[in-house]
Amino acid sequence: MSAEEDGRVSARAVLDEAARVRERARRSGRWHSVFLAVFGGAAIAWIVLLESVWPHGAARAYVTAGGVLFVAAANWWAERRQVLPAGASRRLAVAGGVWFALYLVAIGPVARWRLEESLPGWIAAATVMALPFFVAAWAGRRT
């Protein structure tokens, strides 16, 4: 075997290994789409509990504290993963920002005014508000 053939075989082996590593990293990062979808489901539950089930008194503070603890625990868990997909932090930040804006500025005030404490109404409103998390999960799945 000549030196040129050795170089081609060596280069092919390096490229094959790089492809295997890339695929393994891509598979290892799939958790983030599920993470975003769970965040969306938790956002729906949190808003419904906060605005419809326990909208007054100390229970509201407990639901708020529970939401903060959930977010802190979820972020701690995510930081411990070995692989964070490209753009994952940006997708989470954009989805969270849009959700927060919808809750505080757009849908939340209108829903409070029109729906008061209606459970079906708040489930529908919370689902619409959580759509950015599901869209981000879908977008992350496609990459």
Secondary structure, DSSP 4 states (H G I P E B T S, - for coil): --HHHHHHHHHHHHHHHHHHHHHHHHHHTTHHHHHHHHHHHHHHHHHHIIIIIS-SHHHHHHHHHHHHHHHHHHHHHHHT-S---TTHHHHHHHHHHHHHHIIIIIHHHHHHHHHTT-HHHHHHHHHHHHHHHHHHHHHHHH-
